[in-house]
């Protein structure tokens, strides 16, 4: 008979958002947790600093994190219920329960899609759609996880609304937002992101065209007032010349809320420095974004001083 969850050891396989969220939650319920990540870091698709900071938080909470390890086999002793997970490195870990959080794939089998000519994506096996979410068969639309796109409840809901609108009304709206999907991992502290990481931006635009604004959580007054865990930061990636926001990652108690402001600014093409002109309440977590934007704005003014001096001399 399996040991009750409390006071037992739980093996969690998968270092993505779900694996990280549940590892911390289960640990705080009184269990010992061993977290196995195939990648060499947690949350591998995000900023590296978020991965290292979150791992520091987990280790502080006595969650054992094993990165760069993949499972080969799992066995269970029927006499005492002990589970043994063998890893590719040859190591093995033992526990009372095991949770698999290695991701999901669209289940499009046995739906007869091929019979009516609906194409599937070769890699994801999801339903192939165009920007308007229409499949290869005119009049048939698909939305959400079944398309093989990024798997978020809010993205699926967004696509569902767009596809319904495109079915019922003239003129089509795009339902794909691959570069502007806000994501939040609800650990404590939360980790939220949108758009490109710094490495991705540099790869796409070149290092000389990309700038970064960074602030530690320990520099945020609200976090100091609340005596919050200082394993956190705010990082904004933007174009050096135009200040166009390319992406952001925030690790903070309210990161899931803060990222929405960046999402609005990014979608409306508001340059990062312009956030400095929008008044924020003090002492909120969000005022840190205004303060960071103000630093960029003032640097912009300094760089324009020569031009201002010339205009002043000619009386303009």
C-alpha positions in Angstrom: 0.0 0.0 0.0 1.5 3.4 -1.0 2.7 5.5 1.9 0.4 8.6 2.6 1.6 11.7 0.8 2.5 13.6 3.9 6.0 12.8 5.2 6.8 10.7 2.2 9.3 11.2 -0.6 7.9 12.3 -4.0 10.0 12.1 -7.2 9.0 14.7 -9.7 10.2 14.2 -13.3 10.3 17.4 -15.3 11.9 20.8 -14.7 9.4 22.9 -16.6 6.7 25.2 -15.2 4.4 22.3 -14.0 7.2 20.3 -12.5 8.5 23.3 -10.6 5.1 24.5 -9.4 4.1 21.1 -8.1 7.5 20.3 -6.6 7.4 23.4 -4.3 3.7 22.9 -3.5 4.2 19.2 -2.5 7.3 20.1 -0.5 5.4 22.7 1.5 2.8 20.0 2.3 5.5 18.2 4.3 7.0 15.9 1.7 10.6 15.3 0.7 10.9 16.1 -3.0 13.4 15.1 -5.6 13.1 17.1 -8.8 14.6 15.5 -12.0 15.2 17.8 -15.0 16.5 16.5 -18.3 17.7 20.0 -19.2 20.8 21.3 -17.5 18.7 23.9 -15.7 15.1 24.5 -14.5 12.7 26.4 -16.7 15.0 25.8 -19.7 13.2 28.0 -22.2 13.6 31.2 -20.1 16.3 33.4 -18.8 19.2 31.6 -17.2 19.2 33.9 -14.2 15.6 32.9 -13.5 16.7 29.2 -13.6 19.6 29.7 -11.2 17.6 31.9 -8.8 14.7 29.4 -8.7 17.1 26.6 -8.0 18.6 28.6 -5.1 15.1 29.0 -3.7 14.3 25.3 -4.0 17.6 24.2 -2.4 16.9 26.7 0.4 13.6 24.8 0.9 15.4 21.4 0.9 14.1 20.4 -2.5 16.7 18.1 -4.1 17.3 19.3 -7.7 19.0 17.0 -10.2 19.6 18.7 -13.6 21.0 17.2 -16.7 19.5 13.8 -15.8 16.9 11.8 -17.7 14.9 8.8 -16.6 15.6 5.4 -18.1 13.4 3.1 -16.1 11.1 2.9 -13.1 10.3 0.0 -10.9 8.2 -0.5 -7.8 8.7 -3.0 -5.0 5.3 -4.5 -4.3 6.2 -5.4 -0.8 6.8 -1.9 0.5 5.7 0.3 -2.4 9.2 1.8 -2.8 9.7 3.3 -6.3 13.2 3.3 -7.8 13.9 5.6 -10.7 17.0 4.7 -12.7 18.7 7.7 -14.5 20.8 7.7 -17.7 23.9 8.6 -15.7 23.6 5.3 -13.8 22.4 6.9 -10.6 19.1 5.9 -9.1 16.7 7.7 -6.7 14.0 6.2 -4.5 10.7 7.5 -3.3 7.2 6.6 -2.3 5.4 8.4 -5.1 6.3 9.6 -8.6 4.9 12.5 -10.6 5.5 12.8 -14.3 5.5 16.4 -15.6 7.4 16.1 -18.9 4.8 17.9 -21.1 1.9 17.0 -23.3 1.2 16.4 -26.9 -2.0 16.9 -28.9 -4.1 13.8 -29.1 -5.5 13.9 -32.6 -5.7 10.2 -33.2 -8.9 8.5 -34.2 -10.8 11.7 -34.9 -11.0 11.1 -38.7 -9.2 14.3 -39.5 -7.2 12.8 -42.3 -10.5 11.5 -43.9 -11.7 15.0 -44.4 -8.3 16.4 -45.5 -7.3 18.2 -42.3 -3.5 18.4 -42.2 -1.4 17.7 -39.1 2.0 19.2 -38.2 4.6 16.5 -38.6 6.6 17.5 -35.5 3.9 18.2 -32.9 1.0 16.1 -34.4 -1.2 19.1 -33.8 -3.7 20.4 -36.2 -2.1 22.7 -38.7 -3.7 26.1 -38.9 -2.9 29.4 -40.7 -2.6 32.8 -38.9 -6.4 33.0 -38.9 -6.6 29.6 -37.2 -8.3 28.0 -40.2 -7.2 24.5 -41.0 -6.3 23.1 -44.5 -10.1 22.6 -45.0 -11.9 25.8 -45.6 -14.5 26.6 -42.9 -12.9 24.3 -40.3 -11.0 26.0 -37.5 -8.9 24.8 -34.5 -7.7 26.6 -31.4 -5.6 26.0 -28.3 -3.5 23.0 -27.4 -4.7 20.8 -30.2 -2.8 23.0 -32.7 0.5 22.1 -31.2 1.2 25.7 -30.3 2.3 26.9 -26.8 0.1 25.4 -24.1 -1.5 28.0 -21.9 -5.1 28.3 -20.7 -5.2 32.0 -21.5 -3.7 31.5 -25.0 -6.3 28.8 -25.8 -9.1 31.0 -24.6 -7.8 33.9 -26.7 -7.6 31.7 -29.8 -11.0 30.3 -29.1 -12.5 33.8 -29.2 -10.6 34.8 -32.3 -11.5 31.6 -34.2 -15.2 32.1 -33.3 -15.0 35.7 -34.5 -13.3 34.7 -37.7 -16.0 32.0 -38.4 -18.9 34.4 -37.8 -17.8 37.8 -39.0 -16.1 39.2 -42.2 -12.5 40.3 -42.1 -10.1 38.0 -40.2 -8.0 38.6 -37.1 -4.7 36.8 -36.5 -5.0 34.2 -33.7 -1.2 33.5 -33.4 0.8 35.4 -30.9 4.0 33.4 -30.6 6.1 36.5 -29.7 3.7 38.2 -27.3 2.3 35.4 -25.1 2.7 36.2 -21.4 3.6 33.2 -19.3 3.7 32.8 -15.5 5.1 30.0 -13.4 3.3 30.1 -10.1 6.2 29.2 -7.8 7.0 31.4 -4.8 8.3 33.8 -6.0 6.5 33.7 -9.3 8.5 33.7 -12.6 6.8 35.5 -15.5 8.0 36.3 -19.0 7.0 37.5 -22.4 8.8 37.8 -25.8 12.5 37.2 -26.3 15.1 36.4 -23.7 18.4 38.4 -23.9 20.2 35.6 -25.7 17.4 35.2 -28.2 17.3 39.0 -28.9 21.0 39.1 -29.4 20.9 36.2 -31.7 18.1 37.8 -33.8 19.2 41.4 -33.8 22.9 41.4 -32.8 24.5 42.5 -29.5 25.0 46.1 -30.5 21.3 46.6 -31.2 20.0 45.1 -27.9 20.0 46.7 -24.5 18.9 45.4 -21.1 17.4 47.1 -18.0 17.9 45.0 -14.9 16.9 45.5 -11.2 17.3 43.2 -8.3 14.3 42.6 -6.1 16.4 43.8 -3.2 16.3 47.3 -4.9 12.5 47.4 -4.9 11.0 49.3 -1.9 7.9 47.2 -1.8 9.9 44.0 -1.5 12.0 45.5 1.3 8.8 46.6 3.2 7.3 43.2 2.9 10.6 41.4 3.8 10.1 39.4 0.7 12.4 36.6 -0.5 15.1 38.6 -2.3 15.6 35.8 -4.9 14.1 37.9 -7.6 14.6 40.5 -10.3 13.0 42.5 -13.1 14.7 42.3 -16.6 13.6 44.2 -19.7 15.1 43.5 -23.1 14.7 46.3 -25.7 16.2 47.7 -28.9 19.0 50.1 -28.2 18.0 52.7 -30.7 14.2 52.8 -30.6 13.6 51.4 -27.1 11.1 48.9 -28.5 10.4 46.2 -26.0 11.6 42.8 -27.2 10.9 40.8 -24.1 10.9 40.7 -20.3 11.4 38.3 -17.4 10.2 39.1 -13.9 10.8 37.0 -10.8 8.9 38.5 -7.9 5.9 37.8 -5.6 3.5 39.4 -8.1 5.4 38.7 -11.3 2.3 37.3 -13.0 0.5 40.6 -12.5 3.6 42.8 -13.5 4.1 41.0 -16.8 0.7 42.2 -18.0 1.9 45.8 -18.0 4.8 44.8 -20.3 2.4 42.8 -22.4 0.2 45.9 -23.0 3.2 48.1 -23.7 4.7 45.6 -26.1 1.4 44.9 -28.0 0.6 48.6 -28.3 4.2 49.3 -29.5 4.9 51.7 -26.6 8.7 52.2 -26.2 10.1 51.2 -22.9 11.3 54.7 -22.0 7.7 56.0 -22.4 6.6 53.9 -19.4 8.4 56.6 -17.3 5.7 59.1 -18.2 3.0 56.8 -16.8 2.5 57.5 -13.1 2.6 54.4 -10.9 1.5 54.1 -7.3 4.1 54.0 -4.6 5.2 51.8 -3.0 3.9 49.1 -5.4 6.0 46.5 -7.1 5.0 48.0 -10.5 6.6 51.4 -9.8 10.0 49.6 -10.3 9.0 49.4 -14.0 8.5 53.1 -14.1 11.8 53.7 -12.3 13.7 51.4 -14.7 12.0 53.1 -17.7 13.0 56.5 -16.2 16.7 55.5 -16.2 16.5 54.6 -19.9 14.7 57.9 -20.5 17.3 60.0 -18.7 20.1 58.2 -20.6 18.3 59.1 -23.8 18.3 62.7 -22.8 22.0 62.7 -21.9 22.8 61.2 -25.4 20.8 64.1 -26.9 22.6 66.9 -25.0 24.8 67.8 -27.9 21.8 68.2 -30.2 20.0 70.3 -27.6 23.0 72.6 -27.2 23.2 73.2 -30.9 19.4 74.0 -31.1 19.8 76.3 -28.1 22.7 78.2 -29.8 20.6 78.8 -33.0 17.7 80.0 -30.9 15.4 77.0 -31.2 
